[in-house]
Amino acid sequence: MKVIFLQDVKGQGKKGDVKEMSEGYVRNFLLPKGLVKPASDGNIKTLENQNAAEQKRKDKEREDAKALAAKLEAMTVVVKTKAGEGGRLFGSITSKQIAESLEKMGYRVDKRKIELEEPIRALGMTHVPVKLHPEVKARLNVQTVEE
């Protein structure tokens, strides 16, 4: 019996898969638990429409991330902080502070997407990688200046 998986079933299939399964297993276990639905022509067509809509949404997300990456690479974020002699900071600049500065400039970027290996501890210009999408990365210029 051909079925469409509505949820992941360990060892059998993932959500959205269309598979041929034994009729007893489907009727006695999978259907009563709501894990699958029969693969009729209408259900397969609905699944294809859902997959197309999902793909369109993912493409839009990737395009939005590319547009944001182009904007971020062209700009410089200025972070003001207290510093001592020799350009050493009192404390450090973290990804949270960079994200807050970006938000003040009108760009919303999650602090977890800013891949700062270790906090910035000196004045000057630093290039910080930002992962906006699994396929899109940008380099953000962060300038640290003394208050």
N, C-alpha and C positions, 0 to 999 in steps of 0.2 A: 504494500500500500504506500503510495507517494504522499508525503507530508511536508509541511512547511514549519520549521521550528520558530516558535514565538519567543523562546528563551534559550540560553545555552544549556545543553544537557551533557554532562561529563561523559566522555567516551562515545557519544553519538553524533552530536553536531552543534553548530553555533547558531545564534539567532539569525534568521533570514535564510538559512540553508534549506534547499529542497532535496530530500533524500527518499530513497525506497527503503521502507522498514517492514518488519514482519507484522502481519495484521493483528495477531494476538497481543503483541507488545504495545502496539499503538492503541488498540481499543481498550485494553485492560489497565494500562499504566499512563501512557502519555496524554491521551485525550481527557480522561477524568481529572488529571492534575492541571490541565490547561497549558501544557508545554508545547503542543503542536496543534495545527489545524489541517484538515485535508487539503491536498494540493489540487483543487478544482481550477478550471480555467479562470474564473473570476478572482479567486484568491491569488493566483500567480500574477495576474495582471495588476492587482492591488500592490503586491510585493514589488513588482517592477517600478510602479509609480513612486512608491516610498523610497526605493533605492535611488531613483533619478532625482527626487527632491533632496535627499540626503547629500548626493554628490554635488548638486547645484549649491547647496548651503556651504559645503566644504570648500568649493571653488571660490565662493564669495569671501569666505573667511581668509583664504590664502591671498586673494587680491587686496583685501583691506589691510592685511599684515604687510604686504609689499609696499603699499602706498604709505603706511605709517613708517616703515623702515626708511624709505627715501627721505621723509621729513626729518626723522631723528638723526640720520647721518649728516644732514645739512646744517644742523643746529648745534649750539654749545650750551650746556647747562652750567650755570654759575651757582656754586654753593659757597656761602659765606660762613666762616667759622673762626674761632679764636686760635691764634697760633703764637708760638714762642720764638726764640732765637733760632736762626738757621732754617726757617721754613717748616719746623716740626709742629704738628697740630696738637692741641690739647684734646685728647680723645681721638676720634676717627670719623670718617664719612662712611656710612653704611648704605646698602641698597635701599633701605627704607627712606633715608634722607634724599637720595637721588629721585626716588619715585614721588616723594612729596614735592620736590622742586619741579618735576615734570608736570605734576597735576596743577601747580600754580600757573604754569605756562599753557595749560589747556590740553595736555596730553595725558590720557589715563593709561598707565602701564603698571601692571602688578609687580610688586617688589620681588616676587619669586622668579620673575622672568629676567630680572637684571642679574647677569652672571658675574658678579664681583667675586673673584677668587679669595681675596682678603680685603678688609676695609682700607680705604685710602688714608694714609697717615702723613702726607706731605702736601705742601702747597704746589700748585702748578696744574698742568693739563694731563689728564689721564684718559685713555681710550677704554671704554667699558663695553663688553659684548652684551647684547640684549636679544633673547630668543623669543620672538613674537609669535612664532608658529613652528611646528616641527620642521618645516621646510624653509623658513625665513629667519635669518639672523641679521642684526644691524649692529653697527659700532657707534656708540654714543660718546661724544666728547664731553667730558666733565672737567670744568675748571674750578679749582679750589682757590678762593681768595680770602685774605685776612679781613676781618671786620674792622 
